[in-house]
């Protein structure tokens, strides 16, 4: 089999079918303020994914000034130890001190609930996970009261309390709709995937069969939550001797899956795969920015993957 075909086959086997909320771990250190987050199935009043992304980007860049702009001038913040901070300026100083003491600290959010109380007031509840550059991730449970000011929302009140770490299943639960059998066709190849839970629902295991006119290749993928990197990852192996790993990030309705593979002949391939859920029985998948041994390769056209009847 030629290297180009190996690259295509490994890419087919490495179609990452995982969807998730990136967020949560174990409780946050004192005065570690959180922020608004994102939810996989956002209600109409939910803060937009773009707002959440910008907040997390600012936090993860250590930008205390930008973060302070998310709070009202008279914000009242109480941390999990009962310490109280009042006012936007005080919040900015708290954040700046936090970033100075914890360089490289990262934040991830899981929004649990958003309630619209009035047209200008809403309450958000969820989990905030803080991961220092070295050390274990910690999580707090937060409650936010947000007030509409002009065309944007400001955090007026925020409370945090200690929270147990979320389980791996809590991170992977959004994938539950994938359990069952799926099938798609690319050229003369038919790809069939079967998903099942393993390890008390701490992992999803996918078995894969790629059937061509004259060849058949099997593959196995384990999908799990990485509590250190605070993201879903997968590890994949094929019967020809290839293997690889993927990580993925939510981008609105799409999921960007970055795959890196080692081919049976020692070559290396990479790809950025985009997966979009259409409904519980169909999703689309396409592969972009593909390389083989560092050389650019053509993108693969978008395909539809269908659930096999009666497999759910």
RAMOCOR-V340293 format. One record per residue. N is the residue number from 1. PHI is phi as a letter, one per 30 degrees, with the letter a starting at -180 (999 if undefined). OMEGA is omega in degrees with one decimal (999 if undefined). NEAR is the number of other ideal C-beta (glycine too) atoms within 10 Angstrom. Layout:
N/PHI/OMEGA/NEAR, N/PHI/OMEGA/NEAR
//
This chain:
1/999/-177.3/13, 2/d/-179.5/8, 3/e/-178.4/15, 4/d/178.7/13, 5/d/176.1/11, 6/d/179.7/22, 7/d/179.2/23, 8/d/-177.9/23, 9/d/179.0/25, 10/d/176.7/27, 11/d/177.9/22, 12/d/-179.9/21, 13/d/-175.5/28, 14/c/175.0/27, 15/e/-176.0/26, 16/d/-175.3/26, 17/c/-176.5/24, 18/c/176.1/24, 19/b/179.7/22, 20/a/167.1/20, 21/c/174.4/25, 22/d/175.1/20, 23/l/160.8/25, 24/i/179.7/26, 25/a/179.7/24, 26/b/-159.5/18, 27/d/-172.9/21, 28/d/179.2/27, 29/d/-176.9/17, 30/e/177.2/12, 31/h/176.9/16, 32/c/-172.0/22, 33/d/-179.9/25, 34/c/179.6/26, 35/a/-179.8/24, 36/d/-176.1/25, 37/b/-176.0/30, 38/b/-176.9/25, 39/b/-176.5/20, 40/d/177.8/13, 41/c/-170.9/7, 42/d/172.9/14, 43/d/-175.2/12, 44/e/-176.7/6, 45/c/-179.0/14, 46/d/172.4/20, 47/e/-174.4/22, 48/d/176.8/12, 49/e/-179.2/16, 50/d/177.4/10, 51/d/-179.4/17, 52/d/179.4/20, 53/d/-179.1/15, 54/d/178.6/16, 55/d/-178.9/23, 56/d/177.9/20, 57/d/180.0/12, 58/d/178.8/20, 59/d/-176.4/26, 60/d/172.1/14, 61/c/-177.6/11, 62/i/-175.6/18, 63/c/-176.9/15, 64/d/-178.3/19, 65/d/178.8/10, 66/d/-179.9/16, 67/d/-179.9/23, 68/e/179.6/21, 69/d/177.4/13, 70/d/-176.1/24, 71/c/176.2/26, 72/d/-178.7/18, 73/d/-178.1/12, 74/c/-178.3/12, 75/e/177.6/23, 76/b/-177.1/17, 77/c/177.1/23, 78/b/-178.0/16, 79/d/-174.1/22, 80/d/176.5/20, 81/c/179.1/11, 82/j/178.3/9, 83/d/-175.4/11, 84/c/176.2/10, 85/b/-178.0/18, 86/b/174.2/12, 87/j/-178.8/16, 88/d/-179.1/17, 89/d/178.7/12, 90/d/177.2/15, 91/d/179.2/24, 92/d/178.5/17, 93/d/177.9/14, 94/e/179.8/20, 95/d/-179.6/24, 96/d/178.3/16, 97/d/179.5/12, 98/d/-178.9/19, 99/d/178.3/17, 100/d/-178.6/10, 101/d/-176.8/10, 102/b/-179.1/18, 103/e/179.2/9, 104/i/179.9/11, 105/d/-178.3/19, 106/b/-179.7/17, 107/b/172.6/23, 108/b/-173.0/24, 109/b/166.1/25, 110/c/177.5/23, 111/d/-177.7/24, 112/c/-174.3/16, 113/a/172.5/12, 114/b/178.3/21, 115/b/176.1/11, 116/d/-178.4/13, 117/d/175.2/11, 118/b/178.0/8, 119/e/-176.2/8, 120/c/-178.5/11, 121/b/173.9/14, 122/b/-178.2/20, 123/b/177.5/14, 124/b/176.1/25, 125/b/179.2/14, 126/l/-178.4/25, 127/b/178.1/27, 128/c/-179.6/29, 129/c/178.0/28, 130/c/-179.9/25, 131/c/178.2/24, 132/d/179.7/16, 133/d/173.9/9, 134/b/-177.7/7, 135/k/-175.2/11, 136/d/175.2/11, 137/d/177.8/20, 138/b/-174.8/20, 139/b/169.4/25, 140/b/173.0/25, 141/c/-175.5/21, 142/c/171.1/27, 143/b/-179.9/16, 144/c/167.2/25, 145/c/-177.0/18, 146/c/-178.2/25, 147/b/-179.5/16, 148/d/177.5/13, 149/b/-177.2/12, 150/i/-178.3/6, 151/c/179.8/5, 152/b/-179.8/10, 153/c/178.5/21, 154/b/177.4/18, 155/d/-178.7/23, 156/c/178.2/17, 157/b/176.8/17, 158/b/177.2/24, 159/b/176.3/18, 160/b/173.9/25, 161/b/-177.1/14, 162/d/180.0/13, 163/b/175.2/21, 164/d/178.4/10, 165/d/175.1/17, 166/d/178.8/20, 167/d/176.1/14, 168/d/179.6/18, 169/d/178.7/17, 170/d/178.5/16, 171/d/-175.3/24, 172/c/-172.9/23, 173/e/-179.9/15, 174/d/178.8/17, 175/d/-172.1/19, 176/e/-179.8/13, 177/d/-179.8/16, 178/d/-178.5/22, 179/d/-175.6/14, 180/k/-175.8/16, 181/c/-177.6/16, 182/b/-179.2/22, 183/b/172.9/15, 184/b/179.9/19, 185/b/174.7/13, 186/b/-176.6/17, 187/i/179.9/8, 188/c/-178.6/10, 189/c/175.2/17, 190/c/-179.1/14, 191/c/176.4/22, 192/c/-178.8/14, 193/b/176.0/22, 194/b/-179.1/16, 195/c/174.2/21, 196/b/174.8/12, 197/d/175.1/15, 198/b/175.0/12, 199/h/-179.1/12, 200/h/179.4/9, 201/i/174.4/16, 202/d/177.7/14, 203/b/166.5/17, 204/c/178.0/24, 205/c/178.0/15, 206/c/171.5/22, 207/c/-170.4/14, 208/b/171.1/23, 209/b/176.7/16, 210/c/-175.1/21, 211/c/175.7/15, 212/c/179.4/14, 213/d/-175.9/7, 214/b/-176.0/6, 215/b/176.0/13, 216/b/-179.2/11, 217/b/176.8/21, 218/c/177.9/14, 219/b/-179.6/24, 220/b/-179.4/15, 221/b/175.1/25, 222/c/-176.6/16, 223/c/-177.6/24, 224/a/179.1/19, 225/c/177.7/23, 226/c/-176.5/13, 227/d/177.8/18, 228/d/179.3/9, 229/d/-178.8/13, 230/h/178.1/19, 231/a/174.2/16, 232/d/177.3/28, 233/b/174.9/16, 234/b/179.2/23, 235/b/-170.9/13, 236/b/-178.5/23, 237/b/176.3/16, 238/b/-173.3/24, 239/d/175.4/15, 240/d/-179.4/18, 241/j/176.8/12, 242/d/177.4/23, 243/a/179.8/18, 244/a/177.6/24, 245/b/-178.8/17, 246/b/168.9/22, 247/b/-176.7/17, 248/b/-175.4/25, 249/b/177.4/14, 250/d/178.1/19, 251/b/-177.3/12, 252/i/180.0/11, 253/d/-177.6/9, 254/c/173.0/15, 255/b/178.5/22, 256/c/-177.0/15, 257/c/-179.2/24, 258/c/-175.3/15, 259/c/175.5/24, 260/b/-171.8/14, 261/b/172.2/24, 262/c/-176.4/15, 263/d/-178.5/22, 264/e/-179.5/16, 265/c/180.0/12, 266/j/176.7/9, 267/d/-178.7/17, 268/b/176.8/15, 269/b/175.7/27, 270/b/177.7/19, 271/a/169.7/27, 272/c/-176.9/15, 273/c/180.0/23, 274/c/-180.0/16, 275/c/179.6/19, 276/b/177.6/16, 277/d/175.9/17, 278/c/173.5/12, 279/a/-176.0/8, 280/d/-177.0/11, 281/c/-179.1/15, 282/a/169.3/14, 283/b/175.7/22, 284/c/-177.7/15, 285/b/174.6/22, 286/b/-176.1/16, 287/b/-175.7/23, 288/b/176.1/12, 289/h/-177.0/12, 290/d/175.6/20, 291/b/172.9/14, 292/b/-176.4/21, 293/h/176.6/13, 294/i/-178.8/9, 295/c/180.0/8, 296/d/178.3/9, 297/b/179.6/18, 298/d/174.2/10, 299/d/175.9/13, 300/c/-179.4/17, 301/d/177.9/8, 302/d/177.8/11, 303/b/174.6/16, 304/c/177.4/11, 305/c/-173.9/19, 306/c/172.3/14, 307/d/176.5/18, 308/d/-174.9/14, 309/e/175.6/8, 310/i/-175.7/7, 311/d/-175.4/13, 312/d/999/12
//
